[in-house]
Amino acid sequence: MGQAVIGIDVGGTKALAVTVEVGTNKVVDREASPSSDDGPTLVDTLANLVARLGARTGREVAAVGLGVAGLAHQTGVVHYSPNLPGLGGFPIGPRLQEALGVPVVVGNDATAGTFAEWQLGAGRDTDNFAMVTLGTGIGTGFVVDGRLLRGASGFAGESGHMVVDVDGPSHRTGQRGPWEYFASGTALDRLGRKAATSGEFPWGVAKAGGADAVTSQHVAAGAAEEEEDALRILDGFCREVSQGLANLVLVLDLELVVIGGGLCSIGEPLRAGVEHWLLELLLGSEYRPAVRVVLAKLGAEAEALGAALIATKVL
């Protein structure tokens, strides 16, 4: 049956694995399993997951790639992960490699997703772009001058934590005013509830059954129906997203931004709003080639797929 590489997106509650056929990059199987921030427990969970996938497809598992949110060092040690706090300092890569007897490559999940979109998705044939995942937080990854940007330790891409307002509110990390506070899915939840509480989003209150129950999903649903208040809330959110993006474009001279993550499902209203505000906020935009904004193509499996594709490089 040939060889396969397995990529795993290791999240705080779930590990999503895909089996990728070597040579074709085709996903031939997938499975999700509960995750854990206890290192030894997680090693056992992932080893069993790999064993099941390998047995089902009948392919030899030649390598494994892990995508982990946070500071996943290129040595395979997770230095810090807000979603897996107990994993800090644990050598997940070396331990899993010892358990499986095949190479294990560890990296940041957003960087892995960026690689997948570059090879197979919305970033194909593009040498300079950013992948921005908008979910509970913000993850970013970059392709610069035709190379995946990893940084000195593999930590590149933690842009959600760059400060955009030094006097801003405190984030759960303890930072004041990071981009993630204003422009993540959590932020859109907060904007929707704030508008609902102040009487500026009655449509959302009616749909949710109460102001406190309003979430980003109600804003998204309202925007899809072209409800005026939902569109206004979403427009303000898109401005916050673009404020951080403008900083990234100034530093890296990007030609493309790929929007992924859970909020990608909002679709065209989000994409168009971000593109509009990026043009408005980017210094010197009238003298630059337009920066395109597109939606990611690979969906929820992008991080796992990218982890697998990166792992094929060790073969």
GIVEN-V634401 format. One record per pair of residues at least 4 apart in sequence whose ideal C-beta (glycine too) atoms are under 8 Angstrom apart, sorted by the first residue. I is the first residue (numbers start at 1). GAP is how many residues later the second one is. D is the distance in whole Angstrom. If there is no record, write none. Layout:
I_GAP_D + I_GAP_D
This chain:
1_56_7 + 1_57_4 + 1_58_5 + 1_59_8 + 2_19_7 + 2_20_7 + 2_21_7 + 2_57_6 + 2_58_7 + 3_18_8 + 3_19_4 + 3_20_8 + 3_56_6 + 3_57_5 + 3_58_8 + 3_59_4 + 3_312_8 + 4_15_5 + 4_16_6 + 4_17_6 + 4_18_6 + 4_24_7 + 4_49_8 + 4_50_7 + 4_53_6 + 4_55_4 + 4_56_7 + 4_57_6 + 4_58_7 + 5_14_8 + 5_15_5 + 5_17_6 + 5_56_7 + 5_57_6 + 5_58_5 + 5_59_7 + 5_60_7 + 5_303_5 + 5_304_8 + 5_306_5 + 5_307_5 + 5_310_7 + 6_11_6 + 6_12_7 + 6_13_5 + 6_14_7 + 6_44_5 + 6_47_6 + 6_48_7 + 6_55_6 + 6_57_8 + 6_58_5 + 6_59_7 + 6_302_6 + 6_305_8 + 7_10_7 + 7_11_5 + 7_13_6 + 7_57_8 + 7_58_4 + 7_59_8 + 7_60_7 + 7_105_7 + 7_296_8 + 7_297_4 + 7_298_6 + 7_299_7 + 7_300_4 + 7_301_3 + 7_302_7 + 7_303_8 + 7_304_6 + 8_7_5 + 8_8_7 + 8_9_4 + 8_38_6 + 8_41_7 + 8_42_8 + 8_56_7 + 8_57_7 + 8_58_5 + 8_59_7 + 8_296_6 + 8_299_6 + 9_6_7 + 9_7_5 + 9_8_8 + 9_58_5 + 9_100_6 + 9_103_7 + 9_292_8 + 9_294_4 + 9_295_4 + 9_298_7 + 10_5_5 + 10_25_6 + 10_32_7 + 10_36_8 + 10_56_6 + 10_57_7 + 10_58_5 + 10_59_8 + 10_74_7 + 10_82_8 + 10_99_7 + 11_4_7 + 11_5_7 + 11_24_6 + 11_58_7 + 11_72_6 + 11_98_8 + 12_23_6 + 12_25_7 + 12_57_8 + 12_71_3 + 12_72_6 + 13_21_7 + 13_22_6 + 14_18_5 + 14_19_7 + 14_20_6 + 14_21_5 + 15_17_7 + 15_18_5 + 15_19_7 + 15_20_5 + 15_27_8 + 15_30_7 + 15_31_6 + 15_34_6 + 16_14_7 + 16_15_8 + 16_16_5 + 16_284_7 + 16_285_7 + 16_287_8 + 16_288_5 + 17_13_7 + 17_14_5 + 17_15_7 + 17_16_7 + 17_29_8 + 17_32_5 + 17_33_7 + 17_36_6 + 17_287_6 + 18_9_5 + 18_11_7 + 18_12_5 + 18_283_6 + 18_286_5 + 18_287_6 + 18_290_6 + 19_8_7 + 19_9_5 + 19_10_4 + 19_11_7 + 19_34_5 + 19_35_8 + 19_38_5 + 19_40_7 + 19_289_8 + 20_5_6 + 20_6_7 + 20_7_6 + 20_8_7 + 20_285_7 + 20_288_4 + 20_289_7 + 20_292_7 + 21_4_7 + 21_5_5 + 21_6_8 + 21_7_5 + 21_38_7 + 22_40_6 + 22_290_6 + 22_293_7 + 25_94_7 + 25_95_7 + 25_284_6 + 25_287_8 + 27_274_7 + 27_278_7 + 28_29_6 + 28_31_8 + 29_24_6 + 29_27_6 + 29_28_5 + 30_271_7 + 30_274_8 + 31_18_6 + 31_21_7 + 31_22_6 + 33_12_6 + 33_13_8 + 33_15_8 + 33_16_5 + 34_11_7 + 35_7_7 + 35_10_7 + 35_49_7 + 36_5_5 + 36_6_5 + 36_9_6 + 36_50_8 + 37_5_7 + 37_44_8 + 37_46_8 + 37_47_4 + 37_48_6 + 37_49_4 + 37_50_5 + 38_4_6 + 38_48_6 + 38_49_8 + 39_4_6 + 39_47_7 + 39_48_6 + 39_51_4 + 39_52_8 + 39_53_6 + 39_56_7 + 40_4_7 + 40_55_8 + 41_4_6 + 42_4_6 + 42_42_8 + 42_45_7 + 42_50_7 + 43_4_6 + 43_49_7 + 43_52_5 + 43_53_5 + 43_56_6 + 44_4_6 + 44_55_8 + 45_4_6 + 46_4_6 + 46_18_8 + 46_20_8 + 46_50_6 + 47_4_6 + 47_49_6 + 47_52_5 + 47_53_6 + 48_4_6 + 49_4_7 + 50_4_6 + 50_11_6 + 50_14_6 + 50_50_6 + 51_4_6 + 52_4_6 + 53_4_6 + 53_8_7 + 54_5_7 + 54_6_7 + 54_7_4 + 61_39_7 + 61_41_6 + 62_40_6 + 62_41_8 + 62_253_6 + 63_39_6 + 63_40_5 + 63_41_7 + 63_42_7 + 63_248_4 + 63_249_7 + 63_251_5 + 63_252_6 + 64_32_7 + 64_33_8 + 64_36_6 + 64_38_6 + 64_39_7 + 64_40_5 + 64_41_7 + 64_247_6 + 65_39_8 + 65_40_5 + 65_41_8 + 65_42_7 + 65_47_7 + 65_241_8 + 65_242_3 + 65_243_5 + 65_244_8 + 65_245_5 + 65_246_3 + 66_6_8 + 66_26_7 + 66_27_7 + 66_30_7 + 66_38_7 + 66_39_7 + 66_40_5 + 66_41_7 + 66_241_6 + 67_5_8 + 67_40_6 + 67_41_7 + 67_42_4 + 67_43_8 + 67_44_8 + 67_45_4 + 67_46_7 + 67_236_4 + 67_237_7 + 67_239_7 + 67_240_4 + 68_4_4 + 68_10_6 + 68_13_6 + 68_16_7 + 68_19_8 + 68_24_7 + 68_38_7 + 68_39_8 + 68_40_7 + 68_41_6 + 69_12_6 + 69_13_7 + 69_14_5 + 69_15_7 + 69_39_7 + 69_40_5 + 69_41_8 + 69_68_8 + 69_70_7 + 70_8_6 + 70_9_8 + 70_10_5 + 70_11_3 + 70_12_6 + 70_13_7 + 70_14_7 + 70_38_7 + 71_7_7 + 71_8_4 + 71_9_4 + 71_10_7 + 71_37_8 + 71_82_8 + 71_84_5 + 71_87_7 + 72_6_5 + 72_7_8 + 72_9_7 + 72_34_5 + 72_35_6 + 72_36_5 + 72_37_8 + 72_82_6 + 72_83_8 + 73_4_5 + 73_5_7 + 73_6_6 + 73_33_7 + 73_80_5 + 73_81_6 + 73_82_7 + 74_32_7 + 74_33_7 + 74_76_7 + 74_79_6 + 74_80_4 + 75_16_7 + 75_18_7 + 75_19_8 + 75_31_8 + 76_15_6 + 76_16_6 + 76_17_2 + 76_18_5 + 76_21_7 + 76_28_7 + 76_29_8 + 76_30_4 + 77_12_7 + 77_13_7 + 77_14_5 + 77_15_7 + 77_16_7 + 77_17_8 + 77_29_8 + 78_6_7 + 78_9_5 + 78_10_6 + 78_11_7 + 78_12_6 + 78_14_6 + 78_28_7 + 79_9_7 + 79_10_7 + 79_76_8 + 80_8_5 + 81_4_7 + 81_6_5 + 81_7_7 + 82_55_8 + 82_90_8 + 82_91_7 + 84_4_8 + 86_4_8 + 87_5_7 + 90_5_8 + 91_4_6 + 92_4_6 + 92_14_6 + 93_4_6 + 93_11_5 + 93_12_7 + 93_13_4 + 94_4_6 + 94_10_8 + 95_4_7 + 96_4_6 + 96_8_5 + 97_4_8 + 97_5_7 + 97_6_6 + 97_7_4 + 100_4_7 + 103_208_7 + 103_211_5 + 103_212_8 + 104_207_8 + 105_202_7 + 105_205_6 + 105_206_4 + 105_208_8 + 105_209_6 + 107_4_5 + 107_5_6 + 107_43_7 + 107_47_6 + 107_200_7 + 107_203_6 + 108_4_7 + 108_31_8 + 108_33_7 + 108_46_7 + 108_47_7 + 108_48_8 + 108_49_6 + 108_50_8 + 109_4_6 + 109_30_7 + 109_194_4 + 109_198_8 + 110_4_6 + 110_21_7 + 110_23_6 + 110_29_3 + 110_30_6 + 110_31_5 + 110_47_5 + 110_193_7 + 111_4_7 + 111_30_4 + 111_37_7 + 111_38_8 + 111_39_7 + 111_43_8 + 111_45_7 + 111_46_5 + 111_195_8 + 112_4_7 + 112_29_8 + 112_190_8 + 112_191_5 + 112_192_8 + 112_193_8 + 112_194_3 + 112_195_4 + 112_198_6 + 113_4_6 + 113_18_6 + 113_20_6 + 113_26_7 + 113_28_6 + 113_147_6 + 113_183_8 + 113_185_8 + 113_189_4 + 113_190_4 + 113_193_5 + 114_4_6 + 114_9_7 + 114_16_8 + 114_17_4 + 114_26_8 + 114_27_3 + 114_28_7 + 114_29_7 + 114_34_7 + 114_43_8 + 114_144_8 + 114_192_7 + 115_4_6 + 115_26_7 + 115_33_5 + 115_191_4 + 115_194_6 + 115_195_6 + 116_4_6 + 116_5_6 + 116_182_5 + 116_186_5 + 116_187_7 + 116_189_4 + 116_190_3 + 116_193_6 + 117_4_4 + 117_5_5 + 117_6_4 + 117_14_6 + 117_141_5 + 117_143_7 + 117_179_6 + 117_180_7 + 117_181_6 + 117_185_6 + 117_189_8 + 118_5_4 + 118_6_7 + 118_8_7 + 118_11_8 + 118_13_8 + 118_25_5 + 118_30_7 + 119_5_7 + 119_187_8 + 119_190_6 + 120_4_7 + 120_177_8 + 120_178_7 + 120_185_7 + 120_189_8 + 121_137_8 + 121_175_6 + 121_176_4 + 121_177_4 + 121_181_7 + 122_134_8 + 122_136_5 + 122_172_5 + 122_173_7 + 122_174_5 + 122_175_5 + 122_176_8 + 123_6_5 + 123_8_7 + 123_20_6 + 123_133_7 + 123_135_6 + 126_17_7 + 126_129_6 + 126_130_5 + 127_16_7 + 127_17_8 + 127_18_6 + 127_19_4 + 127_128_8 + 128_15_7 + 128_16_6 + 128_17_7 + 128_18_8 + 128_124_7 + 128_125_7 + 128_126_5 + 128_127_5 + 128_128_7 + 129_13_7 + 129_14_5 + 129_125_6 + 129_126_6 + 129_127_4 + 129_128_7 + 129_129_6 + 130_10_6 + 130_11_7 + 130_12_5 + 130_115_7 + 130_118_6 + 130_122_7 + 130_124_5 + 130_126_8 + 130_127_5 + 130_128_7 + 131_9_7 + 131_10_5 + 131_11_8 + 131_127_5 + 131_129_6 + 131_165_7 + 132_6_7 + 132_7_7 + 132_8_5 + 132_27_8 + 132_109_8 + 132_113_7 + 132_125_6 + 132_126_7 + 132_127_6 + 132_128_7 + 132_129_8 + 133_5_7 + 133_6_4 + 133_7_7 + 133_127_4 + 133_128_3 + 133_131_8 + 133_163_8 + 134_4_6 + 134_49_7 + 134_50_6 + 134_51_6 + 134_107_7 + 134_125_7 + 134_126_7 + 134_127_4 + 134_128_7 + 134_129_4 + 134_130_7 + 135_4_7 + 135_49_7 + 135_50_5 + 135_126_4 + 135_127_4 + 135_128_7 + 136_48_6 + 136_49_6 + 136_50_6 + 136_126_8 + 137_23_5 + 137_43_5 + 137_47_5 + 137_49_7 + 138_21_7 + 138_22_3 + 138_41_6 + 138_42_5 + 138_45_6 + 138_46_5 + 138_106_8 + 138_123_8 + 139_18_7 + 139_21_7 + 139_122_7 + 140_17_5 + 140_18_8 + 140_19_4 + 140_20_7 + 140_108_7 + 141_7_8 + 141_8_7 + 141_15_8 + 141_16_5 + 142_6_8 + 142_7_4 + 142_14_7 + 142_15_6 + 142_110_6 + 142_112_8 + 143_4_7 + 143_5_6 + 143_6_7 + 144_5_5 + 144_108_6 + 149_7_5 + 149_8_7 + 150_4_5 + 150_6_5 + 151_4_5 + 151_5_3 + 151_6_8 + 158_4_8 + 159_20_7 + 159_85_7 + 159_89_6 + 160_18_7 + 160_19_6 + 160_20_4 + 160_24_7 + 161_12_7 + 161_14_6 + 161_17_5 + 161_18_7 + 161_19_6 + 162_16_6 + 162_17_5 + 162_82_7 + 162_85_7 + 163_5_8 + 163_12_6 + 163_13_7 + 163_14_5 + 163_15_5 + 163_16_8 + 164_4_7 + 164_13_6 + 164_14_7 + 164_15_5 + 164_18_7 + 164_79_6 + 164_80_6 + 164_83_7 + 165_11_7 + 165_12_3 + 165_17_8 + 166_10_6 + 166_11_6 + 167_9_7 + 167_10_7 + 168_8_5 + 168_9_2 + 168_10_8 + 168_13_7 + 168_14_8 + 169_7_7 + 169_8_7 + 169_12_6 + 170_4_7 + 170_5_7 + 170_6_6 + 171_4_5 + 171_5_7 + 171_6_8 + 171_7_5 + 171_9_7 + 171_10_5 + 173_5_7 + 175_6_8 + 177_4_6 + 177_5_8 + 179_4_6 + 179_61_8 + 179_64_7 + 179_65_4 + 180_4_5 + 180_6_8 + 180_7_8 + 181_6_6 + 182_5_5 + 182_58_4 + 182_61_8 + 183_4_6 + 183_54_7 + 183_57_4 + 183_58_4 + 183_60_7 + 183_61_6 + 184_4_7 + 185_4_7 + 185_31_5 + 185_76_7 + 185_77_6 + 185_78_5 + 186_4_7 + 187_4_6 + 187_50_7 + 187_53_7 + 188_4_6 + 188_28_4 + 188_31_6 + 188_45_8 + 188_46_8 + 188_49_5 + 188_75_7 + 189_4_6 + 189_25_8 + 189_26_5 + 189_27_5 + 190_4_6 + 191_4_6 + 191_28_7 + 191_42_5 + 191_45_7 + 191_46_6 + 192_4_6 + 192_9_6 + 192_12_6 + 192_22_5 + 192_23_6 + 192_24_6 + 192_26_6 + 192_27_4 + 192_41_6 + 193_4_6 + 193_18_6 + 193_19_7 + 193_21_5 + 193_22_8 + 194_4_6 + 195_5_4 + 195_6_4 + 195_9_7 + 195_19_8 + 195_34_7 + 195_38_5 + 196_4_7 + 196_5_4 + 196_6_8 + 196_8_5 + 196_9_5 + 196_12_7 + 196_15_4 + 196_16_8 + 196_18_4 + 197_14_5 + 197_15_8 + 200_29_6 + 201_4_6 + 201_13_7 + 201_17_8 + 201_18_8 + 201_21_8 + 201_28_5 + 201_29_7 + 201_32_7 + 202_4_6 + 202_27_7 + 203_4_6 + 203_19_5 + 203_24_5 + 203_26_6 + 203_27_7 + 204_4_6 + 204_10_5 + 204_14_4 + 204_15_7 + 204_18_6 + 204_25_7 + 204_26_7 + 205_4_8 + 205_5_6 + 205_6_5 + 205_9_6 + 207_11_5 + 207_14_7 + 207_15_8 + 208_5_4 + 208_6_5 + 208_7_7 + 208_10_5 + 209_4_5 + 210_4_8 + 214_4_5 + 214_5_8 + 215_4_8 + 216_4_6 + 216_47_7 + 217_4_6 + 218_4_6 + 218_12_8 + 219_4_6 + 219_11_5 + 219_14_5 + 219_15_6 + 219_18_8 + 220_4_6 + 220_10_8 + 220_14_8 + 220_43_8 + 220_45_7 + 220_46_5 + 221_4_7 + 221_9_7 + 222_5_4 + 222_7_7 + 222_8_3 + 222_9_7 + 222_11_8 + 223_4_7 + 223_7_5 + 223_8_5 + 223_11_5 + 223_43_7 + 223_46_5 + 224_42_8 + 224_43_8 + 224_45_7 + 225_5_8 + 226_5_6 + 227_4_7 + 228_4_6 + 229_4_6 + 230_4_6 + 231_4_6 + 231_38_7 + 232_4_7 + 233_4_7 + 234_4_6 + 234_32_7 + 234_35_6 + 234_36_7 + 234_39_6 + 235_4_7 + 235_38_6 + 236_4_7 + 237_4_7 + 237_36_8 + 238_4_6 + 238_32_7 + 238_35_3 + 238_36_5 + 238_38_7 + 238_39_5 + 239_4_7 + 239_34_8 + 239_38_5 + 239_42_7 + 240_4_8 + 241_4_6 + 241_33_5 + 241_36_7 + 242_4_6 + 242_32_5 + 242_34_8 + 242_35_4 + 242_36_4 + 242_38_8 + 242_39_5 + 243_4_7 + 243_34_8 + 243_38_6 + 244_4_7 + 245_4_6 + 245_12_6 + 245_29_7 + 245_33_5 + 246_4_6 + 246_32_6 + 246_35_4 + 246_36_5 + 246_37_7 + 247_4_7 + 248_4_6 + 248_6_7 + 249_4_7 + 249_5_5 + 249_8_8 + 249_29_7 + 249_33_6 + 249_42_6 + 250_32_7 + 250_33_7 + 254_37_6 + 255_34_7 + 255_36_6 + 255_37_7 + 256_35_7 + 256_36_5 + 256_37_8 + 256_38_7 + 257_17_7 + 257_21_7 + 257_34_6 + 257_35_7 + 257_36_5 + 257_37_7 + 258_36_6 + 258_37_7 + 258_38_5 + 259_4_8 + 259_5_6 + 259_11_7 + 259_12_6 + 259_15_6 + 259_34_7 + 259_35_7 + 259_36_6 + 259_37_6 + 260_4_5 + 260_35_8 + 260_36_3 + 260_38_8 + 260_42_6 + 261_35_8 + 263_7_6 + 264_6_7 + 264_31_6 + 264_32_6 + 266_4_4 + 267_4_7 + 267_28_7 + 268_4_6 + 269_4_6 + 270_4_6 + 270_25_8 + 271_4_6 + 271_22_6 + 271_23_7 + 271_24_5 + 272_4_6 + 273_4_6 + 274_4_6 + 274_19_5 + 275_4_7 + 275_16_8 + 275_17_7 + 275_18_4 + 276_4_7 + 277_4_6 + 278_4_6 + 278_7_8 + 278_13_6 + 278_15_6 + 279_6_5 + 279_11_7 + 279_12_8 + 280_5_8 + 282_6_7 + 282_9_7 + 284_4_6 + 285_5_8 + 296_6_6 + 298_4_4 + 298_7_6 + 301_4_5 + 302_4_6 + 303_4_6 + 304_4_7 + 305_4_6 + 306_4_6 + 307_4_6 + 308_4_7 + 309_4_8
